[in-house]
Amino acid sequence: MNPTPPLVLVFAGNDPSGGTGLTADILALASLGCHPLPVITAIAVQDSAGLQEFQPVEPDWLEDQARLILEDMRIDAIKVGLVGSIENLTVIAEIASDYPEIPLILEPVLSSGESDEYSTDELIAAMRELLLPHTLIVTPNSIEARRLASDDADEQEDMPLDAAAQRMLNCGCEYVLITGTHENTPKVTNTLFSGNGRVRADSWDRLPGSFHGAGCTLTAAIAGAIASGVELSQAVRDAQEYTWQALSGGFRPGMGQIIPDRMFWARPSDEEVAAALAEDVAKAEADAATQDGDAAADDAAADAAAADAAAADAAAADAASDAAPDHAADQISAKGA
């Protein structure tokens, strides 16, 4: 029997574009050697350009999906993305309360692109009160961090990110990772906070374009690393490296945003493609040279055969010429007799 890979229970919605939600989580977790256990929270009508509408699943269905798996398998981590509704959030919080030994990694999906349809003030308040107390690490971008920290729009606008992180920590979570993708800075700086203040800050080159699913990729990668036993600070660093590589290798399959390539490591690099092309060209040239050599050898052999034939014909002609006088003499002798 083969060993079981790390198991990660995933709560998320289904995005048909594959950019966010369950598909993003499954690809990222599988890429990192984990076995994802997807529990669907909502069904979205969505493409790479944005969300049109979504329908949360019934909370009873959500609970039945998750609890059946939890009773069957030993889960190493829980990753929570889009919850879909306050009722679903309540169910997830109750499950987290029943399994406090399983680390919960929260991606607070409050909006999609320019839309705020995923969240309401009531849902955000419920997230603070019910879910953050069970959370090991929450991974908001700077906009989500300020919204989670305060209901006051004016206060959100001017709130320092350190203060926003502290408010979320005061709600009961152990760590906060605030990503800097939405900040107007030359580089993207992601900062990890704990109750003792800043733990680490990592800066990354800002890539061109707009991405659909960067947050899902990062949070799933953190969940995968933690499920694999990596210490949290290192898990955050490793997940950022993986996410940057996925974004760097991203592709644009539709008319909207770029989708991260979570399986980037399985694609040949530009250097590998160039080397393979050079090898093909060299082989083609070698084959052509061999064919030219074979043709030249065939021509030489044909020329030699023709020369041999000509020599044979010449020898035959000489033999015939030598024999002609003797034949004439024989004829004269015969007449004289």
C-alpha positions in Angstrom: 0.0 0.0 0.0 1.4 3.4 -1.0 1.5 6.2 1.6 -1.4 8.7 1.6 -0.4 12.2 0.4 -1.4 15.2 2.6 -5.1 15.7 2.5 -6.6 19.2 2.2 -10.4 19.8 2.6 -11.3 22.7 0.4 -14.4 24.9 0.7 -14.9 26.9 -2.5 -17.2 27.8 -5.3 -17.0 26.5 -8.8 -15.7 29.0 -11.4 -16.2 27.5 -14.9 -13.2 29.5 -16.3 -10.9 27.5 -14.0 -9.2 30.7 -12.9 -10.5 30.8 -9.3 -12.4 28.6 -6.9 -12.2 24.8 -6.7 -10.3 24.3 -10.0 -7.6 26.7 -8.9 -7.3 25.1 -5.5 -7.3 21.6 -6.9 -4.6 22.4 -9.4 -2.4 24.2 -6.9 -2.7 21.5 -4.2 -2.2 18.6 -6.6 0.8 20.4 -8.1 2.4 20.5 -4.6 1.8 16.9 -4.0 -1.4 17.1 -1.9 -4.7 15.3 -2.4 -7.5 17.9 -2.5 -11.0 17.1 -1.1 -13.3 19.7 -2.7 -16.5 20.7 -1.1 -18.6 23.0 -3.3 -20.1 26.1 -1.7 -21.5 27.9 -4.7 -22.0 27.7 -8.4 -20.8 30.8 -10.4 -21.7 32.0 -13.8 -18.3 33.4 -14.7 -15.7 33.7 -17.3 -12.1 35.1 -17.4 -13.5 38.6 -17.6 -15.7 38.5 -14.5 -18.6 37.3 -12.5 -22.2 37.5 -13.7 -24.0 35.7 -10.9 -23.6 32.9 -8.4 -25.9 30.6 -6.5 -24.8 29.3 -3.0 -25.5 25.6 -2.3 -27.9 24.8 0.5 -26.1 24.7 3.9 -27.3 21.2 4.6 -25.7 20.0 1.4 -22.5 21.8 2.3 -22.4 20.3 5.8 -23.2 16.8 4.5 -20.4 17.0 1.9 -17.8 18.0 4.5 -18.7 15.9 7.5 -18.9 12.7 5.5 -15.3 13.2 4.4 -14.1 14.3 7.8 -15.5 11.1 9.3 -13.8 9.0 6.7 -10.3 10.5 6.4 -7.6 12.2 8.5 -7.5 15.7 7.2 -4.2 17.6 7.4 -5.5 21.1 6.6 -8.7 23.0 5.7 -8.7 25.7 3.0 -11.7 28.1 2.9 -12.4 30.3 -0.1 -15.8 31.6 -1.2 -18.4 30.7 1.4 -21.4 31.9 -0.6 -23.7 32.9 2.3 -23.9 33.6 6.0 -25.6 30.2 6.5 -22.7 28.4 4.8 -20.2 30.4 6.8 -21.9 29.4 10.0 -21.7 25.7 9.0 -18.0 26.0 8.2 -17.4 27.8 11.5 -19.2 25.0 13.4 -17.1 22.3 11.6 -13.9 24.2 12.4 -15.0 24.3 16.0 -15.5 20.6 16.0 -12.1 19.9 14.5 -9.8 22.4 16.3 -6.7 20.3 15.6 -7.0 20.8 11.9 -5.3 24.1 10.7 -7.7 26.3 8.8 -6.3 28.6 6.1 -8.8 31.4 5.1 -8.9 33.3 1.8 -11.5 36.0 2.5 -13.2 36.2 -0.9 -15.2 39.4 -0.6 -15.4 40.4 -4.2 -14.8 39.4 -7.8 -12.9 41.9 -9.9 -14.8 45.2 -9.7 -17.9 43.5 -8.1 -18.8 43.2 -4.4 -21.5 40.7 -5.0 -19.8 38.0 -3.0 -20.0 39.9 0.3 -22.3 42.0 2.4 -21.6 43.9 5.6 -23.4 41.1 7.5 -21.2 38.4 5.9 -18.0 40.3 6.7 -19.2 40.8 10.3 -20.0 37.0 10.6 -16.5 36.2 9.2 -14.9 38.3 11.9 -17.0 36.9 14.7 -17.4 33.2 13.7 -14.6 32.2 11.4 -11.5 34.3 12.3 -11.4 32.8 15.8 -10.8 29.3 14.2 -8.3 30.5 11.6 -4.6 29.8 11.6 -3.8 32.3 8.9 -6.0 34.6 6.8 -4.7 36.0 3.5 -6.5 39.2 2.5 -5.2 41.7 -0.1 -4.9 45.3 1.2 -8.5 46.1 0.2 -10.0 43.0 1.9 -7.8 43.6 5.0 -9.2 47.1 5.5 -12.8 45.9 5.0 -12.3 43.0 7.4 -10.8 45.4 10.0 -13.5 48.1 9.9 -17.1 48.7 8.8 -16.4 52.4 8.4 -15.6 53.2 4.8 -13.9 56.5 5.7 -11.7 54.7 8.3 -10.9 51.9 5.8 -9.5 54.4 3.3 -6.8 55.8 5.6 -6.1 52.7 7.8 -2.5 51.5 7.9 -2.1 47.9 7.0 -0.4 47.2 10.4 -3.4 48.4 12.2 -5.7 46.4 9.9 -3.7 43.3 10.7 -3.8 43.9 14.4 -7.6 44.2 14.3 -7.9 40.8 12.6 -5.5 39.3 15.1 -7.7 40.7 17.9 -10.6 38.7 16.4 -8.7 35.5 17.2 -6.7 34.4 14.2 -3.1 33.5 14.7 -1.5 35.0 11.6 -2.4 37.6 8.9 -0.7 37.7 5.5 -1.6 40.9 3.7 -0.7 40.9 0.0 0.3 44.1 -1.8 -1.0 43.4 -5.2 -3.6 46.3 -5.0 -1.1 48.8 -3.6 0.4 51.4 -5.9 4.1 50.3 -5.4 6.8 49.3 -7.9 7.1 45.9 -6.3 4.5 43.7 -4.6 5.2 43.4 -0.9 3.4 40.7 1.1 3.6 41.1 4.9 3.1 38.4 7.5 1.9 39.5 10.9 1.4 37.6 14.2 0.4 38.8 17.7 4.1 39.9 18.1 4.0 42.2 15.1 5.6 41.7 11.7 7.0 38.3 11.1 8.4 38.8 7.6 7.9 40.9 4.5 8.7 39.6 1.0 8.9 41.7 -2.1 8.4 40.5 -5.7 8.7 42.0 -9.1 5.3 43.3 -10.2 4.3 41.3 -13.3 2.4 43.0 -16.2 -1.2 42.3 -16.7 -4.2 41.5 -14.5 -4.6 38.0 -13.1 -7.6 35.8 -12.4 -6.9 33.6 -9.4 -3.7 34.9 -7.8 -5.2 34.9 -4.3 -6.6 31.4 -4.7 -3.3 30.1 -5.8 -1.4 31.7 -2.9 -3.7 30.5 -0.2 -4.0 27.0 -1.6 -0.2 26.8 -1.8 0.0 27.9 1.9 -2.5 25.2 2.8 -0.6 22.6 0.9 2.7 23.5 2.5 1.2 23.5 6.0 -0.6 20.1 5.3 2.9 18.8 4.3 4.3 19.8 7.7 6.2 22.9 6.7 6.6 25.6 9.4 4.2 28.5 8.9 6.7 31.3 8.1 8.5 29.0 5.6 5.2 27.8 4.2 4.3 31.4 3.5 7.6 32.0 1.7 7.4 28.8 -0.3 3.8 29.5 -1.3 4.8 33.0 -2.6 7.6 31.6 -4.7 5.2 29.0 -6.2 2.6 31.6 -6.9 5.0 34.0 -8.5 6.2 31.2 -10.8 2.6 30.4 -11.6 1.8 34.0 -12.4 4.9 34.4 -14.4 3.9 31.4 -16.5 0.3 32.5 -16.8 -1.8 32.3 -20.0 -4.8 34.2 -21.4 -7.3 31.7 -22.7 -10.2 34.1 -23.2 -10.9 37.8 -23.6 -10.4 38.6 -19.9 -7.6 38.2 -17.4 -4.5 36.1 -17.3 -4.9 32.7 -15.5 -2.0 31.5 -13.4 -0.4 28.3 -14.7 -0.4 26.1 -11.5 1.3 23.3 -13.5 4.1 25.5 -14.8 6.8 23.0 -13.8 5.3 20.5 -16.2 5.8 22.7 -19.2 9.1 22.9 -21.1 11.1 26.1 -20.5 12.0 28.4 -23.3 15.6 27.1 -23.0 14.4 23.5 -23.3 12.2 24.4 -26.3 15.2 26.2 -28.0 17.5 23.2 -27.2 15.0 20.7 -28.6 14.5 22.9 -31.7 18.3 23.1 -32.2 18.6 19.4 -31.7 15.9 18.8 -34.4 17.7 21.2 -36.8 21.1 19.5 -36.2 19.5 16.0 -36.8 17.8 17.2 -40.0 21.1 18.6 -41.2 22.9 15.4 -40.3 20.3 13.3 -42.1 20.5 15.5 -45.2 24.3 15.2 -45.1 24.0 11.4 -44.9 21.6 11.3 -47.7 23.9 13.5 -49.8 26.8 11.2 -49.0 24.8 8.1 -49.9 23.7 9.7 -53.2 27.4 10.7 -54.0 28.5 7.1 -53.2 25.8 5.8 -55.4 26.8 8.1 -58.2 30.5 7.1 -57.8 29.5 3.4 -57.9 27.5 4.0 -61.0 30.4 5.8 -62.6 32.7 3.0 -61.7 30.3 0.4 -63.1 30.0 2.4 -66.3 33.8 2.7 -66.6 34.1 -1.1 -66.1 31.5 -1.7 -68.7 33.3 0.6 -71.1 36.6 -1.1 -70.5 35.0 -4.5 -71.1 33.5 -3.2 -74.3 36.9 -1.9 -75.4 38.6 -5.1 -74.5 36.0 -7.0 -76.5 36.6 -4.7 -79.5 40.3 -5.2 -79.3 39.9 -9.0 -79.2 37.7 -8.9 -82.2 40.1 -6.7 -84.1 43.0 -9.1 -83.4 41.0 -12.0 -84.6 40.0 -10.5 -87.9 43.4 -10.9 -89.9 43.8 -14.5 -88.8 40.3 -15.2 -90.2 41.1 -13.5 -93.5 44.3 -15.5 -93.8 42.4 -18.7 -93.2 40.0 -17.8 -96.0 42.9 -17.2 -98.5 44.5 -20.5 -97.6 41.3 -22.3 -98.1 40.8 -20.8 -101.6 44.4 -21.7 -102.7 43.9 -25.2 -101.7 
